[in-house]
């Protein structure tokens, strides 16, 4: 059954990739609109997350953000289908603006390992191609459950001569070794880790279990951190890639300080583009001791 589901999903992705770009976005927005207007678990997760992260919003304003977020998530889905199927350069050509490229260039010239840090904001699949066009990193990712989809992603995400590493013990070790020898890697900062691999720090003034992986690699200046995000432009014509040097606090040998600094940068970008964040993630699944679960 999983083999059939995987083949069906890959077939759908290939169909999306045949559509004109504006139709791809329209279909994605329509999927998101339907998710907003019909009862489903994803809509409820978005509502819970936004109620906790934006308590200052009134109910009407927040519900409008729920709708915009789901429509942007739908667009990210259909746009990512294109990034998974198209030749990499076709996705890179959709990057219309780049801000802070000199930050990455300086990091690559430093002689140290480079940790590209991103989050589930905007379109991280297009960002993957852009980043890999600048260097040859190992991209760290969580494998999807369906093998057919995982096989597709492993193939498409390495079109530019880079490598991928699944979030397994072997994958973690390969990423650490690459950084230690002066190579580059790409890692999302916001997936919720196992409790042993993270600590609770503020994210939108809410305690969120956050990974220690990236901060531990930067601690004491052992490597250079660069934040990267690809945000959808308002006119839908493509993306703006923004790069920023990791703040000094992320190089602290105090884990709580460095993890909190990383979370603060991610929050800054999400606040600037709130509808483009993947609010359907159960980002706050694990709660501090004694606190009731949200989902």
C-alpha positions in Angstrom: 0.0 0.0 0.0 2.8 2.4 0.8 4.4 1.7 -2.5 1.1 2.6 -4.3 0.7 5.8 -2.2 4.3 6.8 -2.9 3.9 6.3 -6.7 0.5 8.2 -6.7 2.0 11.1 -4.8 5.1 11.3 -7.0 2.8 11.3 -10.0 0.8 14.2 -8.6 4.0 16.1 -8.0 5.1 15.6 -11.6 1.7 16.9 -12.8 2.1 20.1 -10.7 5.5 20.6 -12.2 3.9 20.7 -15.7 1.7 23.6 -14.9 2.5 27.3 -15.6 4.0 29.1 -12.6 1.0 31.3 -11.9 -1.3 28.3 -12.1 1.0 26.4 -9.7 0.5 29.2 -7.2 -3.2 29.5 -7.8 -3.8 25.8 -7.2 -1.7 26.0 -4.1 -3.6 29.0 -2.8 -6.9 27.2 -3.6 -5.8 24.1 -1.7 -4.9 26.3 1.3 -8.3 28.2 1.1 -10.1 24.8 1.2 -8.0 23.8 4.2 -9.1 27.1 5.9 -12.8 26.7 5.1 -13.4 23.0 5.8 -12.8 21.3 9.2 -9.5 19.5 9.4 -6.7 18.9 11.9 -4.2 21.1 10.1 -6.4 24.1 10.5 -6.8 23.5 14.2 -3.1 23.2 14.7 -2.5 26.5 12.9 -5.2 28.1 15.1 -3.6 26.8 18.3 -0.1 27.9 17.3 -1.2 31.4 16.3 -3.3 31.9 19.4 -0.3 31.1 21.6 2.2 33.1 19.5 0.1 36.1 18.7 -2.1 36.6 21.8 -2.1 40.4 21.2 -4.2 39.9 18.0 -7.9 40.1 18.2 -9.9 37.1 17.1 -10.8 38.5 13.6 -7.3 39.5 12.8 -5.9 36.2 13.9 -8.4 34.2 11.9 -7.4 36.2 8.8 -3.8 35.2 9.5 -4.9 31.6 9.8 -6.4 31.9 6.3 -3.3 33.6 4.8 -1.0 31.1 6.4 -2.9 28.1 5.1 -3.0 29.6 1.6 0.8 30.2 1.7 1.3 26.6 3.0 -0.7 25.4 0.0 1.5 27.5 -2.3 4.7 26.1 -0.7 3.4 22.6 -1.3 2.7 23.1 -5.1 5.8 25.3 -5.6 8.0 22.7 -3.8 6.6 20.1 -6.2 8.2 22.1 -9.0 11.5 22.4 -7.1 11.5 18.7 -6.6 10.9 17.9 -10.3 12.4 20.7 -12.3 16.1 21.1 -13.2 17.7 23.1 -10.3 18.5 26.1 -12.4 14.9 26.7 -13.2 14.1 27.1 -9.5 17.2 29.3 -9.0 16.0 31.6 -11.8 12.9 32.4 -9.6 15.2 34.1 -7.0 14.6 37.7 -8.0 16.4 39.4 -5.1 19.3 38.4 -2.8 20.2 40.3 0.3 23.4 39.6 2.3 25.2 37.3 -0.1 28.5 38.8 1.0 27.8 37.2 4.4 27.9 33.7 2.9 30.9 34.6 0.7 32.9 35.8 3.8 32.0 32.7 5.7 33.1 30.4 2.9 36.4 32.3 2.6 37.0 32.1 6.4 38.7 28.6 6.2 36.2 27.3 8.8 33.3 25.0 8.4 30.1 26.8 7.4 26.7 26.0 8.9 23.8 27.3 6.8 20.8 27.7 9.2 17.2 27.9 8.0 13.7 27.3 9.1 10.3 26.2 7.7 9.7 29.8 6.4 9.0 30.7 2.8 10.2 28.0 0.4 13.1 26.0 1.7 13.3 23.8 -1.4 14.1 26.7 -3.6 16.5 27.9 -0.9 18.2 24.5 -1.1 19.0 24.9 -4.8 20.2 28.5 -4.3 22.5 27.5 -1.4 23.9 24.5 -3.3 24.6 26.8 -6.2 27.0 28.8 -4.0 28.8 25.9 -2.4 28.5 22.1 -2.1 27.0 21.5 1.3 25.6 18.5 2.9 21.8 19.1 3.4 20.4 17.7 6.6 16.8 16.5 6.4 14.1 14.3 7.9 13.2 11.6 5.4 9.5 11.3 4.5 7.7 8.1 5.4 7.0 7.1 1.8 10.1 5.6 0.2 9.2 6.7 -3.3 9.1 10.3 -2.1 12.3 9.9 -0.2 14.0 8.5 -3.3 12.8 11.4 -5.4 14.1 14.0 -2.8 17.4 12.3 -2.5 17.8 12.5 -6.3 16.5 16.1 -6.8 18.2 17.7 -3.8 21.7 16.7 -5.1 21.5 18.0 -8.6 24.2 20.6 -8.1 26.9 18.2 -6.8 26.0 18.5 -3.1 25.1 15.7 -0.7 22.2 14.9 1.6 22.2 13.4 5.1 19.1 11.9 6.8 18.4 12.7 10.4 19.9 9.4 11.6 23.0 8.8 13.7 25.0 8.3 10.6 23.7 11.4 9.0 24.4 13.5 12.1 28.0 12.2 12.2 28.5 13.0 8.5 27.4 16.6 9.1 29.7 17.0 12.1 32.6 15.6 10.2 32.0 17.9 7.2 32.0 21.0 9.4 35.1 19.9 11.2 37.0 19.5 8.0 36.0 23.0 6.8 33.0 22.0 4.6 29.5 23.5 4.5 26.2 22.1 5.6 22.6 23.2 5.7 20.4 22.5 8.7 16.8 23.6 9.6 16.8 25.1 13.1 13.1 24.6 14.0 12.1 20.9 13.9 11.3 19.8 17.4 14.1 17.5 18.6 14.1 14.6 21.1 14.1 15.9 24.7 17.7 14.7 25.1 18.8 16.7 22.0 17.2 20.0 22.9 16.4 22.5 25.6 13.4 24.8 26.2 14.0 28.4 25.1 11.6 31.2 24.2 10.0 31.3 20.7 7.3 34.0 20.5 7.5 34.2 24.3 6.5 30.6 24.5 8.8 27.9 25.8 9.7 25.7 22.8 12.0 22.6 22.8 14.8 23.6 20.5 17.7 21.7 19.0 21.2 22.1 20.4 22.8 20.6 17.3 23.6 23.9 15.4 24.7 25.9 18.5 27.0 23.0 19.6 28.8 23.1 16.2 29.3 26.8 16.5 30.3 26.9 20.2 33.6 28.7 20.7 33.9 29.7 17.1 34.6 26.2 15.8 32.5 27.0 12.7 30.7 30.0 11.1 26.9 30.3 11.1 24.8 31.9 8.4 21.0 32.2 8.4 19.3 31.8 5.0 15.7 32.1 4.0 13.8 32.3 0.7 10.6 34.3 1.1 7.8 34.5 -1.5 7.6 38.0 -3.1 4.2 39.8 -2.7 3.6 39.8 -6.5 4.1 36.0 -6.7 6.9 36.4 -9.3 9.5 34.5 -7.3 11.5 34.8 -4.1 13.8 37.0 -2.1 16.7 35.2 -0.5 18.0 36.9 2.7 21.2 35.9 4.4 22.4 37.0 7.8 25.4 36.2 10.0 24.7 34.3 13.1 24.8 36.7 16.1 27.7 36.6 18.5 25.7 35.0 21.2 25.3 31.8 19.1 29.0 31.2 19.5 28.7 31.1 23.3 29.8 27.9 25.0 26.8 28.3 27.3 24.2 26.1 25.5 21.1 28.0 26.8 22.6 31.3 25.6 23.4 30.0 22.1 20.1 28.1 21.6 18.1 31.1 22.7 20.0 33.4 20.3 19.2 31.0 17.4 15.5 30.9 18.3 15.4 34.7 18.5 16.7 35.1 14.9 14.2 32.6 13.6 11.4 34.4 15.4 12.5 37.7 13.9 12.1 36.4 10.4 8.8 34.7 11.2 7.4 37.9 12.6 8.4 39.7 9.5 6.7 37.1 7.2 4.1 35.5 9.6 1.9 33.9 6.9 4.8 32.2 5.2 5.7 30.0 8.2 4.7 26.4 8.4 2.3 26.8 11.3 0.9 23.3 10.6 3.9 21.9 12.3 3.3 20.7 15.9 6.2 23.0 16.9 5.2 23.0 20.5 4.3 19.3 20.9 6.5 18.7 23.9 5.8 21.0 26.9 7.9 21.8 30.0 7.3 19.5 33.0 3.8 20.1 34.5 2.5 22.0 31.5 -0.6 20.6 29.7 -0.1 19.5 26.1 -1.6 21.7 23.4 -2.4 19.3 20.6 
